[in-house]
């Protein structure tokens, strides 16, 4: 069972890492939503993250405030009709509201 669930959490660590890098980017709150999405997408492609789609990413901007939410689910078959569902919800907030 660990062989099926382990890779899910390994991929999730790559998602968390991409969000952390976005958060560290200087003046990220000044960039457009499209630029932020493009930056995340490039990081996901480089790290072979396929479970997160553009519809799983929500970017909210208010002046100098930026909030990025990535909420997604991963379903993997274990054996026969037994599957595992793992849900993730990661958030970063940058700037002042």
Secondary structure in CASP SS format (residue, H / E / C, confidence):
PFRMAT SS
TARGET T0000
AUTHOR 0000-0000-0000
METHOD secondary structure of the structure
MODEL  1
X C 1.00
X H 1.00
X H 1.00
X H 1.00
X H 1.00
X H 1.00
X H 1.00
X H 1.00
X H 1.00
X H 1.00
X H 1.00
X H 1.00
X H 1.00
X H 1.00
X H 1.00
X H 1.00
X H 1.00
X H 1.00
X H 1.00
X H 1.00
X H 1.00
X H 1.00
X H 1.00
X H 1.00
X C 1.00
X C 1.00
X C 1.00
X H 1.00
X H 1.00
X H 1.00
X C 1.00
X C 1.00
X H 1.00
X H 1.00
X H 1.00
X H 1.00
X H 1.00
X H 1.00
X H 1.00
X H 1.00
X H 1.00
X H 1.00
X H 1.00
X H 1.00
X H 1.00
X H 1.00
X C 1.00
X C 1.00
X C 1.00
X C 1.00
X C 1.00
X C 1.00
X C 1.00
X H 1.00
X H 1.00
X H 1.00
X E 1.00
X E 1.00
X E 1.00
X E 1.00
X E 1.00
X E 1.00
X C 1.00
X C 1.00
X E 1.00
X E 1.00
X E 1.00
X E 1.00
X E 1.00
X E 1.00
X E 1.00
X E 1.00
X E 1.00
X E 1.00
X E 1.00
X E 1.00
X E 1.00
X E 1.00
X E 1.00
X C 1.00
X C 1.00
X E 1.00
X E 1.00
X E 1.00
X E 1.00
X E 1.00
X E 1.00
X E 1.00
X E 1.00
X E 1.00
X E 1.00
X E 1.00
X E 1.00
X E 1.00
X C 1.00
X C 1.00
X C 1.00
END
